[in-house]
Amino acid sequence: MNVKMRNPLYPLLSDSQYRSLVELKLIQKSRLRDLEIKIHYITLKKKGVKPDELFKQLHKEYPKLKVETLKKIVYSTRLPKELFPEI
């Protein structure tokens, strides 16, 4: 199995560890997607993007998800403090 996915858990896991966990199906892709959405939301918010525009932009990047689903992900996903101590 050829896994070509970015390692969003890099500070905690090496790329080879991450690939092994993905290949063994021990990492939930939907949880990683939610983590990436939350990180992107925070990045855009820090840049001063207004909430309406922010969710429109997220919806363009994730068209399969409804705006309400994106809001639920953004507001309910907790970021690991080991990855983001400043948040």
Residue, then its C-alpha position, 0 to 999 in steps of 0.5 A: m500500500n502506497v500511502k502519500m499523505r502529509n504527516p500532520l502529527y510530525p512533532l509527535l510521530s516521525d513520518s515512518q511511524y505515521r505511515s505505519l499507523v496509516e497502513l495498519k488503519l490505526i489512524q482515523k482519516s476523518r479525525l485528521r481531516d477535522l484537525e486540518i480544518k481546525i488548524h486552517y480555521i485558526t490560521l485564517k482567523k489570525k490573518g483577520v479573515k471575517p467569519d463569513e468569508l472564513f467558512k466560505q473559504l473552508h467550504k470551497e476547500y471541502p465541498k463535500l461538507k456542509v457549512e454547518t458541519l464545518k462549523k461543528i468541526v471548528y467549534s468542537t475539535r480540540l487541538p493537542k496541546e503538544l502540537f499547539p501549545e500557544i492555542 
